[in-house]
Amino acid sequence: MECAQNKTEFINFLQGELDISDDAIAVALRHREQDAGPLHMILWQYGLVSLEQLQQIFDWLESSTSLKFCSPLLE
């Protein structure tokens, strides 16, 4: 349950702070099923976030201590 809440918080951050579209997140989630990588890296690999946005994601993940125990976002 906590991981699902953290995933929601992460997606809210992507949409609210970085203005990542629902479509871009949906594309990354579909590719994540095949690539099995961390969502933020798939977003970057497919050109859906810039390097600057990726750095903001890393900063956010680092500051979100509860996510450190929720590996699905980081795997």
QUICORTA-V923566 format. One record per pair of residues at least 12 apart in sequence whose C-alpha atoms are under 10 Angstrom apart, sorted by the first residue. I is the first residue (numbers start at 1). GAP is how many residues later the second one is. D is the distance in whole Angstrom. If there is no record, write none. Layout:
i:I gap:GAP d:D
i:I gap:GAP d:D
This chain:
i:2 gap:64 d:9
i:2 gap:65 d:9
i:2 gap:67 d:9
i:2 gap:68 d:8
i:3 gap:63 d:9
i:3 gap:64 d:8
i:3 gap:66 d:8
i:3 gap:67 d:5
i:3 gap:68 d:8
i:3 gap:69 d:8
i:3 gap:70 d:8
i:4 gap:66 d:9
i:4 gap:68 d:9
i:4 gap:69 d:10
i:5 gap:62 d:10
i:5 gap:65 d:10
i:6 gap:58 d:9
i:6 gap:60 d:8
i:6 gap:61 d:6
i:6 gap:63 d:10
i:6 gap:64 d:8
i:6 gap:66 d:10
i:6 gap:67 d:8
i:7 gap:32 d:10
i:7 gap:60 d:9
i:7 gap:63 d:9
i:7 gap:65 d:8
i:7 gap:66 d:7
i:9 gap:55 d:10
i:9 gap:58 d:10
i:10 gap:29 d:10
i:10 gap:30 d:10
i:10 gap:47 d:9
i:10 gap:50 d:9
i:10 gap:51 d:8
i:10 gap:54 d:9
i:10 gap:57 d:9
i:10 gap:63 d:8
i:11 gap:14 d:8
i:11 gap:28 d:10
i:13 gap:44 d:9
i:13 gap:47 d:8
i:14 gap:26 d:9
i:14 gap:35 d:10
i:14 gap:39 d:9
i:14 gap:42 d:10
i:14 gap:43 d:8
i:14 gap:46 d:10
i:17 gap:36 d:10
i:17 gap:39 d:9
i:17 gap:40 d:10
i:18 gap:31 d:9
i:18 gap:35 d:7
i:18 gap:36 d:10
i:18 gap:38 d:8
i:18 gap:39 d:9
i:19 gap:30 d:10
i:19 gap:34 d:10
i:20 gap:23 d:9
i:20 gap:28 d:8
i:20 gap:29 d:8
i:20 gap:33 d:10
i:21 gap:27 d:9
i:23 gap:25 d:10
i:24 gap:19 d:8
i:24 gap:22 d:9
i:24 gap:23 d:10
i:24 gap:24 d:6
i:24 gap:25 d:9
i:25 gap:14 d:8
i:25 gap:15 d:10
i:25 gap:17 d:10
i:25 gap:18 d:7
i:25 gap:23 d:8
i:26 gap:17 d:10
i:27 gap:15 d:9
i:27 gap:16 d:8
i:27 gap:19 d:9
i:27 gap:21 d:9
i:28 gap:12 d:8
i:28 gap:13 d:9
i:28 gap:14 d:6
i:28 gap:15 d:6
i:28 gap:16 d:9
i:28 gap:17 d:9
i:28 gap:18 d:8
i:28 gap:20 d:8
i:29 gap:13 d:8
i:29 gap:14 d:9
i:30 gap:12 d:10
i:31 gap:12 d:9
i:31 gap:15 d:9
i:32 gap:43 d:10
i:36 gap:36 d:10
i:36 gap:39 d:7
i:37 gap:35 d:9
i:37 gap:36 d:9
i:37 gap:37 d:8
i:37 gap:38 d:6
i:38 gap:33 d:9
i:38 gap:34 d:7
i:38 gap:35 d:6
i:38 gap:36 d:5
i:38 gap:37 d:5
i:39 gap:33 d:9
i:39 gap:34 d:6
i:39 gap:35 d:7
i:39 gap:36 d:8
i:40 gap:13 d:10
i:40 gap:14 d:7
i:40 gap:17 d:7
i:40 gap:18 d:9
i:40 gap:21 d:10
i:40 gap:33 d:8
i:40 gap:34 d:8
i:40 gap:35 d:10
i:41 gap:13 d:8
i:41 gap:16 d:10
i:41 gap:33 d:9
i:41 gap:34 d:10
i:61 gap:12 d:9
i:61 gap:13 d:9
